[in-house]
Amino acid sequence: MERRRALVNAIQIQMGNTLEVIGAEAGMHLVALLPLGTDDLAASRKAAQKGISAIPLSTCYLRSPTTGGLILGYGGANAHQIHDGMRKLTISVEDHIA
């Protein structure tokens, strides 16, 4: 729960209203919705180039969803790694916001 709070806090600080965290408050992953029109596949690829695994939510649908998002894992990271990863993810996502 502490790592999840660290990730949600990093999202709020670094991405403001850009990402919307949704879903349960348990587990080792969370889902963050992107602004309408943002290509989650492209953002995921850019994040991967920076060493960040952010699974595009659109790959979980049979048809293209109206809103893309990213599945973010936090189980294997400490608070410092989470904040550093969010910094890299922010750069990756900002390049693809519609």
Contacts in CASP RR format, 6 or more apart in sequence:
PFRMAT RR
TARGET T0000
AUTHOR 0000-0000-0000
METHOD contacts of the structure
MODEL  1
MERRRALVNAIQIQMGNTLEVIGAEAGMHLVALLPLGTDDLAASRKAAQK
GISAIPLSTCYLRSPTTGGLILGYGGANAHQIHDGMRKLTISVEDHIA
1 25 0 8 1.000
1 26 0 8 1.000
2 79 0 8 1.000
3 74 0 8 1.000
3 75 0 8 1.000
3 76 0 8 1.000
3 77 0 8 1.000
3 78 0 8 1.000
3 79 0 8 1.000
3 82 0 8 1.000
4 25 0 8 1.000
4 27 0 8 1.000
4 30 0 8 1.000
4 74 0 8 1.000
6 74 0 8 1.000
6 79 0 8 1.000
6 82 0 8 1.000
6 83 0 8 1.000
7 30 0 8 1.000
7 72 0 8 1.000
7 73 0 8 1.000
7 74 0 8 1.000
7 82 0 8 1.000
7 86 0 8 1.000
8 21 0 8 1.000
8 30 0 8 1.000
10 82 0 8 1.000
10 83 0 8 1.000
10 85 0 8 1.000
10 86 0 8 1.000
11 19 0 8 1.000
11 21 0 8 1.000
11 32 0 8 1.000
11 86 0 8 1.000
14 83 0 8 1.000
14 86 0 8 1.000
14 87 0 8 1.000
14 90 0 8 1.000
15 86 0 8 1.000
15 90 0 8 1.000
15 93 0 8 1.000
18 34 0 8 1.000
18 35 0 8 1.000
18 90 0 8 1.000
18 93 0 8 1.000
18 94 0 8 1.000
18 97 0 8 1.000
19 32 0 8 1.000
19 33 0 8 1.000
19 34 0 8 1.000
19 70 0 8 1.000
19 93 0 8 1.000
20 32 0 8 1.000
20 33 0 8 1.000
21 30 0 8 1.000
21 31 0 8 1.000
21 32 0 8 1.000
22 30 0 8 1.000
22 31 0 8 1.000
22 32 0 8 1.000
22 33 0 8 1.000
23 30 0 8 1.000
23 31 0 8 1.000
28 73 0 8 1.000
28 74 0 8 1.000
28 75 0 8 1.000
28 76 0 8 1.000
29 71 0 8 1.000
29 72 0 8 1.000
29 73 0 8 1.000
29 74 0 8 1.000
30 71 0 8 1.000
30 72 0 8 1.000
30 73 0 8 1.000
30 74 0 8 1.000
31 57 0 8 1.000
31 69 0 8 1.000
31 70 0 8 1.000
31 71 0 8 1.000
31 72 0 8 1.000
32 69 0 8 1.000
32 70 0 8 1.000
32 72 0 8 1.000
33 57 0 8 1.000
33 67 0 8 1.000
33 68 0 8 1.000
33 69 0 8 1.000
34 40 0 8 1.000
34 43 0 8 1.000
34 67 0 8 1.000
34 68 0 8 1.000
34 69 0 8 1.000
34 70 0 8 1.000
34 93 0 8 1.000
34 97 0 8 1.000
35 97 0 8 1.000
35 98 0 8 1.000
36 66 0 8 1.000
36 67 0 8 1.000
36 98 0 8 1.000
37 67 0 8 1.000
37 68 0 8 1.000
37 98 0 8 1.000
38 68 0 8 1.000
38 69 0 8 1.000
38 93 0 8 1.000
38 96 0 8 1.000
38 97 0 8 1.000
38 98 0 8 1.000
39 96 0 8 1.000
39 98 0 8 1.000
40 56 0 8 1.000
40 57 0 8 1.000
40 58 0 8 1.000
40 68 0 8 1.000
40 69 0 8 1.000
40 70 0 8 1.000
41 56 0 8 1.000
41 58 0 8 1.000
41 59 0 8 1.000
42 95 0 8 1.000
42 96 0 8 1.000
43 54 0 8 1.000
43 56 0 8 1.000
43 70 0 8 1.000
43 92 0 8 1.000
43 93 0 8 1.000
43 95 0 8 1.000
43 96 0 8 1.000
44 54 0 8 1.000
44 55 0 8 1.000
44 56 0 8 1.000
44 70 0 8 1.000
46 91 0 8 1.000
46 92 0 8 1.000
46 93 0 8 1.000
46 95 0 8 1.000
46 96 0 8 1.000
47 53 0 8 1.000
47 54 0 8 1.000
47 70 0 8 1.000
47 88 0 8 1.000
47 89 0 8 1.000
47 92 0 8 1.000
47 93 0 8 1.000
48 54 0 8 1.000
49 92 0 8 1.000
50 88 0 8 1.000
50 89 0 8 1.000
50 91 0 8 1.000
50 92 0 8 1.000
51 88 0 8 1.000
52 85 0 8 1.000
52 88 0 8 1.000
52 89 0 8 1.000
52 92 0 8 1.000
53 73 0 8 1.000
54 70 0 8 1.000
54 71 0 8 1.000
54 72 0 8 1.000
54 89 0 8 1.000
54 92 0 8 1.000
55 70 0 8 1.000
55 71 0 8 1.000
55 72 0 8 1.000
56 68 0 8 1.000
56 69 0 8 1.000
56 70 0 8 1.000
56 71 0 8 1.000
57 65 0 8 1.000
57 68 0 8 1.000
57 69 0 8 1.000
57 70 0 8 1.000
57 71 0 8 1.000
58 64 0 8 1.000
58 65 0 8 1.000
58 68 0 8 1.000
58 69 0 8 1.000
60 71 0 8 1.000
70 89 0 8 1.000
70 93 0 8 1.000
72 89 0 8 1.000
74 82 0 8 1.000
77 85 0 8 1.000
END
